[in-house]
């Protein structure tokens, strides 16, 4: 029995599209299958009433994104990623404190006391001796499996309360007492200060759409099951069945664990441990264009139980809203997000917009439309347990069914997704293609 496709990529986020792009360039036959009706995954952009709404990722950096920038140059998009040009801030004591993730923060404090700033210098100097810069192998850090809270414990409490917690909660949806410090600190070191941060002209889905354009992509195709046999895998979904010599699962780890019914025993512990945090975002279209000293406001959980980020999209990039209009995005705190995942849209808007009125006075009255977006699998949580298992999992990759996604390295940013897709493609290319397929694999099914 022959195969229907050389390589099947499951998932059309940037990880899957990067893998498919590399394989197609190498002359391999590739088909991409996506459950949603669009490409982009967590880098999806919606266009509503003239607004450009980034539902997931918000920015990239000139530092720490080498694989992304190489792809952008190849796609002719490297000149379409302007600097944001605005600062980030932290809310403390009823007002915005500028300088988060910015050199100016050492002068302004960015919400931290003088003693906390001294401790921050001590902490960052110590990191240089603890090998935390490897975003591909965070488990190699001398921080071991310490949580973010445990890392910050020896220092002034402001370091956790007004720096580490607002960043990990606002950008990753993490709870600092549950998530490992090594991936977080490695990522901060890699991407550098916010002065290097950029966003895409036309929306964060621009690279995904460019990657997908020449590929064979089937959307609205949820894969129900992947079953590996010797030298091939069977894929089923919506009454369709096909066989592929290789499969790249470019979906969140919990989804991969569910659909890959006979995952090898050595891969299962990490797949089971690789949990994701949910994310809930509300995008508010406004009848005017509010000004702000910062384009992104991080809100510590000590200051708000429900909102972790207030983002002025029209200040991030002017094309995100029509002239004279504003676009503000609110991100639910990790404590509130699980409760809002299945709540009606109007309730989500009410809860978050009512709370954000403190940070943006007059916000509710200015809203003309709203969009609620939920990621049940927002970002990999990078728990200490998962971190301890990652090295063994990574060392065994390269089977008939492989993986791509930022969760593979437990580093929650789009560069890790792109990188993992390219690495998965390299492993697929390294395997000699098989021209024969066993005729019966049903008896080999290994339910777990």
Kinemage of the C-alpha trace (Angstrom):
@kinemage 1
@onewidth
@group {chain A} dominant
@subgroup {mainchain}
@vectorlist {calphas} color= white
{ca unk a 1} P 0.000 0.000 0.000
{ca unk a 2} L 1.433 3.377 -1.000
{ca unk a 3} L 1.412 6.726 0.722
{ca unk a 4} L -0.806 9.691 -0.083
{ca unk a 5} L 1.722 12.388 0.855
{ca unk a 6} L 5.408 12.573 1.628
{ca unk a 7} L 5.129 14.902 4.651
{ca unk a 8} L 1.969 15.999 6.470
{ca unk a 9} L 2.214 19.012 8.747
{ca unk a 10} L -0.601 19.261 11.282
{ca unk a 11} L -1.128 22.882 12.315
{ca unk a 12} L -0.742 26.102 10.295
{ca unk a 13} L 0.687 28.339 12.980
{ca unk a 14} L 4.149 29.771 12.378
{ca unk a 15} L 5.829 26.569 13.631
{ca unk a 16} L 4.014 24.353 11.152
{ca unk a 17} L 4.331 26.834 8.304
{ca unk a 18} L 8.063 27.275 8.938
{ca unk a 19} L 8.505 23.493 8.841
{ca unk a 20} L 6.464 23.178 5.634
{ca unk a 21} L 8.348 26.076 4.040
{ca unk a 22} L 11.728 24.471 4.698
{ca unk a 23} L 10.583 21.070 3.439
{ca unk a 24} L 9.048 22.513 0.278
{ca unk a 25} L 12.266 24.409 -0.441
{ca unk a 26} L 14.122 21.105 -0.158
{ca unk a 27} L 11.873 19.577 -2.803
{ca unk a 28} L 9.685 17.505 -0.507
{ca unk a 29} L 5.966 17.077 -1.132
{ca unk a 30} L 4.186 18.719 1.818
{ca unk a 31} L 0.563 19.152 2.794
{ca unk a 32} L -0.516 21.294 5.747
{ca unk a 33} L -3.737 20.618 7.650
{ca unk a 34} L -5.269 23.244 9.950
{ca unk a 35} L -8.340 22.870 12.173
{ca unk a 36} L -9.232 26.586 12.039
{ca unk a 37} L -10.520 28.373 8.967
{ca unk a 38} L -7.377 30.513 8.729
{ca unk a 39} L -3.608 30.280 9.135
{ca unk a 40} L -1.471 31.921 11.811
{ca unk a 41} L -2.389 30.145 15.049
{ca unk a 42} L -1.359 32.410 17.904
{ca unk a 43} L -0.141 34.964 15.343
{ca unk a 44} L -3.580 35.484 13.826
{ca unk a 45} L -4.902 38.925 12.919
{ca unk a 46} L -8.559 39.824 12.418
{ca unk a 47} L -9.654 42.778 10.327
{ca unk a 48} L -12.884 44.273 11.678
{ca unk a 49} L -14.505 47.562 10.590
{ca unk a 50} L -11.153 48.981 9.494
{ca unk a 51} L -9.350 47.848 12.654
{ca unk a 52} L -6.365 45.461 12.556
{ca unk a 53} L -6.718 43.213 15.594
{ca unk a 54} L -3.734 41.072 16.631
{ca unk a 55} L -5.360 38.257 18.570
{ca unk a 56} L -2.148 36.690 19.821
{ca unk a 57} L 1.506 37.735 19.580
{ca unk a 58} L 2.089 41.488 19.692
{ca unk a 59} L 5.725 42.197 18.801
{ca unk a 60} L 9.131 40.781 17.929
{ca unk a 61} L 12.639 42.064 18.642
{ca unk a 62} L 15.694 42.843 16.567
{ca unk a 63} L 17.533 40.648 19.081
{ca unk a 64} L 16.887 37.003 19.905
{ca unk a 65} L 14.941 36.214 16.700
{ca unk a 66} L 17.606 35.005 14.218
{ca unk a 67} L 15.458 32.315 12.572
{ca unk a 68} L 12.529 34.709 12.217
{ca unk a 69} L 14.623 37.434 10.625
{ca unk a 70} L 16.191 34.943 8.208
{ca unk a 71} L 12.702 33.897 7.087
{ca unk a 72} L 11.581 37.511 6.816
{ca unk a 73} L 14.534 38.347 4.583
{ca unk a 74} L 13.772 35.307 2.438
{ca unk a 75} L 10.138 36.421 2.151
{ca unk a 76} L 11.088 40.038 1.413
{ca unk a 77} L 9.400 41.258 4.606
{ca unk a 78} L 12.357 42.451 6.652
{ca unk a 79} L 11.617 46.096 5.780
{ca unk a 80} L 7.984 45.764 6.892
{ca unk a 81} L 8.699 45.486 10.619
{ca unk a 82} L 9.006 49.021 12.043
{ca unk a 83} L 10.079 49.885 15.551
{ca unk a 84} L 7.252 50.462 17.968
{ca unk a 85} L 8.951 53.540 19.373
{ca unk a 86} L 6.976 53.701 22.626
{ca unk a 87} L 7.804 52.619 26.137
{ca unk a 88} L 6.162 50.064 28.425
{ca unk a 89} L 4.904 50.929 31.878
{ca unk a 90} L 3.779 49.423 35.161
{ca unk a 91} L 0.780 50.528 37.178
{ca unk a 92} L 1.564 51.304 40.800
{ca unk a 93} L -0.105 53.474 43.374
{ca unk a 94} L -2.717 54.872 41.027
{ca unk a 95} L -0.486 55.922 38.142
{ca unk a 96} L 1.721 54.709 35.284
{ca unk a 97} L 5.428 54.198 35.980
{ca unk a 98} L 7.410 54.209 32.742
{ca unk a 99} L 10.508 52.181 31.912
{ca unk a 100} L 9.533 48.506 32.134
{ca unk a 101} L 12.027 46.455 30.072
{ca unk a 102} L 13.783 49.716 29.159
{ca unk a 103} L 17.156 51.177 30.280
{ca unk a 104} L 15.244 54.239 31.495
{ca unk a 105} L 13.695 52.018 34.141
{ca unk a 106} L 16.827 52.243 36.261
{ca unk a 107} L 16.211 56.000 36.474
{ca unk a 108} L 12.414 56.120 36.714
{ca unk a 109} L 12.193 52.977 38.824
{ca unk a 110} L 9.508 51.446 36.569
{ca unk a 111} L 7.463 50.835 39.685
{ca unk a 112} L 10.361 49.559 41.816
{ca unk a 113} L 11.920 51.196 44.861
{ca unk a 114} L 15.579 52.254 44.966
{ca unk a 115} L 16.435 49.189 47.051
{ca unk a 116} L 14.694 46.954 44.522
{ca unk a 117} L 16.661 48.538 41.685
{ca unk a 118} L 19.906 47.783 43.524
{ca unk a 119} L 18.751 44.183 43.953
{ca unk a 120} L 17.850 44.044 40.264
{ca unk a 121} L 21.452 44.928 39.378
{ca unk a 122} L 22.672 42.241 41.794
{ca unk a 123} L 20.320 39.687 40.275
{ca unk a 124} L 21.230 40.428 36.657
{ca unk a 125} L 24.948 40.291 37.423
{ca unk a 126} L 24.423 36.918 39.041
{ca unk a 127} L 22.585 35.599 35.994
{ca unk a 128} L 25.705 35.942 33.863
{ca unk a 129} L 27.311 33.267 36.028
{ca unk a 130} L 24.348 30.903 35.903
{ca unk a 131} L 24.074 30.100 32.178
{ca unk a 132} L 20.521 31.287 31.646
{ca unk a 133} L 20.927 32.558 28.072
{ca unk a 134} L 20.212 29.295 26.202
{ca unk a 135} L 16.623 29.570 24.963
{ca unk a 136} L 16.917 26.195 23.180
{ca unk a 137} L 17.964 24.268 26.294
{ca unk a 138} L 16.588 26.085 29.353
{ca unk a 139} L 17.039 22.937 31.438
{ca unk a 140} L 20.822 23.446 31.174
{ca unk a 141} L 20.627 26.614 33.282
{ca unk a 142} L 22.223 26.548 36.724
{ca unk a 143} L 18.938 27.875 38.028
{ca unk a 144} L 17.729 24.303 37.761
{ca unk a 145} L 13.983 23.930 38.231
{ca unk a 146} L 13.527 26.967 40.506
{ca unk a 147} L 10.271 28.815 39.968
{ca unk a 148} L 10.118 32.526 39.201
{ca unk a 149} L 8.979 33.127 42.782
{ca unk a 150} L 11.891 31.098 44.182
{ca unk a 151} L 14.379 32.962 42.005
{ca unk a 152} L 13.108 36.338 43.261
{ca unk a 153} L 12.811 35.319 46.924
{ca unk a 154} L 16.298 36.500 48.060
{ca unk a 155} L 15.696 40.000 46.708
{ca unk a 156} L 13.461 42.940 47.548
{ca unk a 157} L 9.803 41.980 47.095
{ca unk a 158} L 9.338 44.675 44.426
{ca unk a 159} L 11.494 42.604 42.076
{ca unk a 160} L 8.798 39.941 42.019
{ca unk a 161} L 5.739 42.108 42.531
{ca unk a 162} L 6.490 44.935 40.078
{ca unk a 163} L 8.796 43.282 37.539
{ca unk a 164} L 8.850 39.482 37.307
{ca unk a 165} L 5.188 38.790 38.056
{ca unk a 166} L 3.702 41.489 35.777
{ca unk a 167} L 5.919 40.340 32.904
{ca unk a 168} L 5.366 36.583 33.194
{ca unk a 169} L 1.650 37.001 33.849
{ca unk a 170} L 1.043 39.688 31.246
{ca unk a 171} L 3.114 38.259 28.407
{ca unk a 172} L 2.923 34.497 29.074
{ca unk a 173} L -0.144 34.043 31.257
{ca unk a 174} L 2.068 32.383 33.889
{ca unk a 175} L 1.691 32.261 37.626
{ca unk a 176} L 5.219 32.884 38.946
{ca unk a 177} L 4.857 30.347 41.741
{ca unk a 178} L 4.072 27.606 39.186
{ca unk a 179} L 6.468 28.380 36.323
{ca unk a 180} L 10.209 27.887 36.012
{ca unk a 181} L 12.558 30.875 36.066
{ca unk a 182} L 15.120 29.591 33.559
{ca unk a 183} L 12.995 29.915 30.376
{ca unk a 184} L 11.708 33.325 31.485
{ca unk a 185} L 15.121 34.793 32.292
{ca unk a 186} L 16.722 33.222 29.229
{ca unk a 187} L 14.078 34.834 27.053
{ca unk a 188} L 14.531 38.261 28.663
{ca unk a 189} L 18.265 38.034 28.076
{ca unk a 190} L 17.819 36.975 24.457
{ca unk a 191} L 15.346 39.616 23.280
{ca unk a 192} L 16.919 42.599 25.023
{ca unk a 193} L 15.249 45.881 26.060
{ca unk a 194} L 11.987 47.160 24.619
{ca unk a 195} L 13.942 49.699 22.545
{ca unk a 196} L 14.570 46.794 20.134
{ca unk a 197} L 10.930 45.717 19.845
{ca unk a 198} L 9.065 45.894 16.556
{ca unk a 199} L 5.710 44.947 15.074
{ca unk a 200} L 4.497 44.096 11.573
{ca unk a 201} L 2.960 46.516 9.100
{ca unk a 202} L -0.522 45.194 8.415
{ca unk a 203} L -0.796 42.810 11.362
{ca unk a 204} L 1.106 40.076 13.158
{ca unk a 205} L -0.200 37.420 10.734
{ca unk a 206} L 1.763 38.884 7.804
{ca unk a 207} L 4.597 36.303 7.948
{ca unk a 208} L 2.162 33.404 8.403
{ca unk a 209} L 0.152 34.431 5.360
{ca unk a 210} L 3.322 34.896 3.303
{ca unk a 211} L 4.614 31.467 4.301
{ca unk a 212} L 1.269 29.817 3.550
{ca unk a 213} L 0.688 31.422 0.136
{ca unk a 214} L 2.764 28.977 -1.979
{ca unk a 215} L 2.016 25.912 0.165
{ca unk a 216} L -0.693 23.259 -0.096
{ca unk a 217} L -2.732 24.218 2.986
{ca unk a 218} L -6.109 22.730 3.885
{ca unk a 219} L -7.977 24.743 6.517
{ca unk a 220} L -11.074 23.684 8.487
{ca unk a 221} L -9.571 20.178 8.710
{ca unk a 222} L -9.382 19.031 12.347
{ca unk a 223} L -7.171 15.948 12.629
{ca unk a 224} L -8.753 13.384 14.936
{ca unk a 225} L -6.027 10.767 15.073
{ca unk a 226} L -2.429 10.131 14.086
{ca unk a 227} L -1.239 6.528 14.244
{ca unk a 228} L 2.417 5.750 13.541
{ca unk a 229} L 3.567 2.564 11.849
{ca unk a 230} L 7.022 1.490 10.687
{ca unk a 231} L 8.048 4.008 8.056
{ca unk a 232} L 4.751 5.886 7.787
{ca unk a 233} L 1.791 7.274 9.745
{ca unk a 234} L -1.959 7.227 9.205
{ca unk a 235} L -3.928 10.449 9.654
{ca unk a 236} L -7.698 10.566 10.061
{ca unk a 237} L -10.047 13.517 10.295
{ca unk a 238} L -13.625 14.316 9.309
{ca unk a 239} L -14.133 11.007 7.546
{ca unk a 240} L -10.887 11.343 5.573
{ca unk a 241} L -7.908 9.044 5.930
{ca unk a 242} L -4.465 9.428 4.406
{ca unk a 243} L -0.979 8.075 4.886
{ca unk a 244} L 2.247 10.049 5.106
{ca unk a 245} L 5.884 9.028 5.279
{ca unk a 246} L 6.448 11.704 7.930
{ca unk a 247} L 4.197 13.808 10.133
{ca unk a 248} L 5.079 17.037 11.923
{ca unk a 249} L 2.661 17.770 14.762
{ca unk a 250} L 2.778 21.562 15.015
{ca unk a 251} L 0.045 21.837 17.635
{ca unk a 252} L 0.120 22.469 21.404
{ca unk a 253} L 1.515 19.581 23.426
{ca unk a 254} L -1.858 18.634 25.011
{ca unk a 255} L -3.398 18.431 21.525
{ca unk a 256} L -0.473 16.378 20.227
{ca unk a 257} L -0.827 13.989 23.156
{ca unk a 258} L -4.522 13.545 22.411
{ca unk a 259} L -4.339 12.931 18.666
{ca unk a 260} L -1.106 10.900 18.570
{ca unk a 261} L -2.603 7.696 19.890
{ca unk a 262} L 0.569 5.600 19.965
{ca unk a 263} L 3.207 8.133 20.956
{ca unk a 264} L 6.454 6.354 21.966
{ca unk a 265} L 6.778 5.687 25.702
{ca unk a 266} L 9.860 7.905 26.028
{ca unk a 267} L 7.909 10.922 24.703
{ca unk a 268} L 4.787 10.590 26.828
{ca unk a 269} L 6.087 11.898 30.181
{ca unk a 270} L 7.057 15.292 28.724
{ca unk a 271} L 3.920 15.521 26.599
{ca unk a 272} L 1.832 14.863 29.712
{ca unk a 273} L 3.798 17.375 31.780
{ca unk a 274} L 3.782 20.141 29.148
{ca unk a 275} L 0.740 22.080 30.311
{ca unk a 276} L -0.509 25.317 28.770
{ca unk a 277} L -2.016 28.409 30.325
{ca unk a 278} L -5.225 29.841 28.834
{ca unk a 279} L -5.349 33.414 27.596
{ca unk a 280} L -8.391 35.663 27.201
{ca unk a 281} L -8.189 39.004 25.382
{ca unk a 282} L -10.741 41.741 24.764
{ca unk a 283} L -10.182 44.157 21.891
{ca unk a 284} L -12.129 47.395 22.251
{ca unk a 285} L -12.760 49.657 19.252
{ca unk a 286} L -13.051 53.262 20.442
{ca unk a 287} L -14.670 56.394 19.040
{ca unk a 288} L -11.501 58.410 19.661
{ca unk a 289} L -7.754 57.846 19.865
{ca unk a 290} L -6.658 58.088 23.524
{ca unk a 291} L -3.117 59.200 24.175
{ca unk a 292} L -0.877 57.471 26.710
{ca unk a 293} L 2.687 57.828 27.949
{ca unk a 294} L 3.185 54.123 27.171
{ca unk a 295} L 1.852 51.765 24.521
{ca unk a 296} L 1.618 48.829 26.924
{ca unk a 297} L 0.724 48.948 30.592
{ca unk a 298} L 1.518 45.910 32.740
{ca unk a 299} L -0.739 45.620 35.771
{ca unk a 300} L 0.608 43.652 38.770
{ca unk a 301} L -1.815 41.248 40.412
{ca unk a 302} L -1.423 43.248 43.637
{ca unk a 303} L -3.030 46.151 41.739
{ca unk a 304} L -5.801 44.263 39.906
{ca unk a 305} L -7.380 40.809 40.295
{ca unk a 306} L -8.588 40.603 36.696
{ca unk a 307} L -6.526 42.658 34.208
{ca unk a 308} L -2.843 41.988 33.567
{ca unk a 309} L -2.202 44.108 30.449
{ca unk a 310} L -3.683 47.227 28.878
{ca unk a 311} L -2.373 47.639 25.343
{ca unk a 312} L -2.890 50.763 23.229
{ca unk a 313} L -2.735 49.120 19.798
{ca unk a 314} L -3.063 52.422 17.934
{ca unk a 315} L 0.150 53.545 19.663
{ca unk a 316} L 1.881 50.238 18.920
{ca unk a 317} L 1.293 50.889 15.212
{ca unk a 318} L -0.943 53.589 13.686
{ca unk a 319} L -2.493 51.182 11.159
{ca unk a 320} L -4.194 49.173 13.892
{ca unk a 321} L -7.089 51.647 13.993
{ca unk a 322} L -8.681 53.990 11.433
{ca unk a 323} L -7.719 57.658 11.618
{ca unk a 324} L -9.183 59.325 14.683
{ca unk a 325} L -10.201 56.006 16.258
{ca unk a 326} L -8.540 53.973 18.990
{ca unk a 327} L -7.982 50.282 19.691
{ca unk a 328} L -7.284 49.068 23.218
{ca unk a 329} L -6.643 45.423 24.112
{ca unk a 330} L -7.147 44.050 27.619
{ca unk a 331} L -5.573 40.763 28.674
{ca unk a 332} L -7.117 38.854 31.555
{ca unk a 333} L -4.894 37.922 34.487
{ca unk a 334} L -3.900 34.234 34.856
{ca unk a 335} L -6.211 34.052 37.890
{ca unk a 336} L -9.220 35.350 35.952
{ca unk a 337} L -8.611 33.762 32.520
{ca unk a 338} L -9.805 30.215 33.359
{ca unk a 339} L -13.104 31.581 34.680
{ca unk a 340} L -13.647 33.642 31.510
{ca unk a 341} L -12.782 30.948 28.967
{ca unk a 342} L -16.367 29.762 28.602
{ca unk a 343} L -18.160 32.932 29.701
{ca unk a 344} L -20.351 34.839 27.205
{ca unk a 345} L -18.559 37.570 25.290
{ca unk a 346} L -20.583 40.373 26.875
{ca unk a 347} L -19.631 39.159 30.350
{ca unk a 348} L -15.936 39.020 29.412
{ca unk a 349} L -16.118 42.577 28.048
{ca unk a 350} L -17.954 43.809 31.148
{ca unk a 351} L -15.538 42.221 33.645
{ca unk a 352} L -12.356 43.414 31.968
{ca unk a 353} L -13.526 46.804 30.661
{ca unk a 354} L -15.074 47.783 34.003
{ca unk a 355} L -11.780 47.037 35.738
{ca unk a 356} L -9.722 48.805 33.051
{ca unk a 357} L -11.705 52.008 33.578
{ca unk a 358} L -9.261 52.721 36.423
{ca unk a 359} L -6.335 52.700 34.005
{ca unk a 360} L -8.075 54.343 31.032
{ca unk a 361} L -10.737 56.757 32.341
{ca unk a 362} L -13.764 56.993 30.046
{ca unk a 363} L -12.945 53.685 28.338
{ca unk a 364} L -16.407 52.115 28.596
{ca unk a 365} L -18.206 55.107 27.155
{ca unk a 366} L -15.834 55.225 24.161
{ca unk a 367} L -16.384 51.603 23.050
{ca unk a 368} L -18.210 51.182 19.728
{ca unk a 369} L -17.420 47.503 19.058
{ca unk a 370} L -15.528 44.694 20.767
{ca unk a 371} L -13.882 41.401 19.886
{ca unk a 372} L -13.211 38.680 22.449
{ca unk a 373} L -10.508 36.139 21.702
{ca unk a 374} L -9.707 33.041 23.728
{ca unk a 375} L -6.723 30.707 23.515
{ca unk a 376} L -7.509 27.591 25.522
{ca unk a 377} L -3.895 26.619 24.941
{ca unk a 378} L -2.313 30.040 25.271
{ca unk a 379} L 1.357 29.472 26.028
{ca unk a 380} L 3.441 26.589 27.429
{ca unk a 381} L 3.529 26.942 31.199
{ca unk a 382} L 7.137 25.727 31.634
{ca unk a 383} L 6.590 24.122 35.009
{ca unk a 384} L 9.624 22.783 36.903
{ca unk a 385} L 8.345 19.244 36.280
{ca unk a 386} L 8.169 19.753 32.506
{ca unk a 387} L 11.569 21.454 32.500
{ca unk a 388} L 13.144 18.448 34.218
{ca unk a 389} L 11.783 16.150 31.490
{ca unk a 390} L 12.556 18.316 28.466
{ca unk a 391} L 16.132 17.194 27.808
{ca unk a 392} L 15.273 13.507 27.509
{ca unk a 393} L 12.298 14.311 25.275
{ca unk a 394} L 14.368 16.510 22.941
{ca unk a 395} L 17.150 13.934 22.638
{ca unk a 396} L 14.740 11.366 21.223
{ca unk a 397} L 13.105 13.481 18.520
{ca unk a 398} L 13.250 12.377 14.900
{ca unk a 399} L 10.704 9.592 14.521
{ca unk a 400} L 8.029 9.108 11.889
{ca unk a 401} L 5.974 11.616 13.893
{ca unk a 402} L 7.898 14.717 14.965
{ca unk a 403} L 6.917 17.935 16.754
{ca unk a 404} L 7.131 21.700 16.296
{ca unk a 405} L 6.046 24.544 18.549
{ca unk a 406} L 7.426 26.901 21.169
{ca unk a 407} L 6.582 24.247 23.783
{ca unk a 408} L 9.323 21.962 22.415
{ca unk a 409} L 11.884 24.223 24.107
{ca unk a 410} L 9.467 25.569 26.772
{ca unk a 411} L 10.295 29.089 25.620
{ca unk a 412} L 7.058 31.000 24.977
{ca unk a 413} L 7.783 33.271 22.030
{ca unk a 414} L 7.282 33.106 18.283
{ca unk a 415} L 10.993 32.715 17.531
{ca unk a 416} L 10.978 29.399 19.407
{ca unk a 417} L 8.037 28.284 17.244
{ca unk a 418} L 9.830 29.235 14.011
{ca unk a 419} L 13.062 27.639 15.206
{ca unk a 420} L 11.355 24.407 16.204
{ca unk a 421} L 9.634 24.194 12.826
{ca unk a 422} L 12.929 24.561 11.002
{ca unk a 423} L 14.597 22.002 13.261
{ca unk a 424} L 11.759 19.521 12.710
{ca unk a 425} L 12.105 19.989 8.938
{ca unk a 426} L 15.842 19.277 9.191
{ca unk a 427} L 15.153 16.037 11.072
{ca unk a 428} L 12.597 14.979 8.458
{ca unk a 429} L 15.053 15.717 5.641
{ca unk a 430} L 17.729 13.670 7.382
{ca unk a 431} L 15.605 10.528 7.209
{ca unk a 432} L 15.838 8.491 3.977
{ca unk a 433} L 12.401 8.354 2.335
{ca unk a 434} L 10.657 4.993 2.485
{ca unk a 435} L 8.831 3.760 -0.619
{ca unk a 436} L 6.923 0.901 0.987
{ca unk a 437} L 4.201 0.932 3.580
{ca unk a 438} L 2.967 -2.037 5.612
{ca unk a 439} L -0.617 -2.860 4.693
{ca unk a 440} L -2.022 -3.401 8.165
{ca unk a 441} L -1.330 -1.248 11.191
{ca unk a 442} L -4.582 -1.643 13.049
{ca unk a 443} L -3.224 -4.489 15.170
{ca unk a 444} L -0.263 -2.320 16.204
{ca unk a 445} L -2.341 0.364 17.900
{ca unk a 446} L -1.000 1.075 21.384
{ca unk a 447} L -3.627 2.814 23.484
{ca unk a 448} L -2.224 4.513 26.523
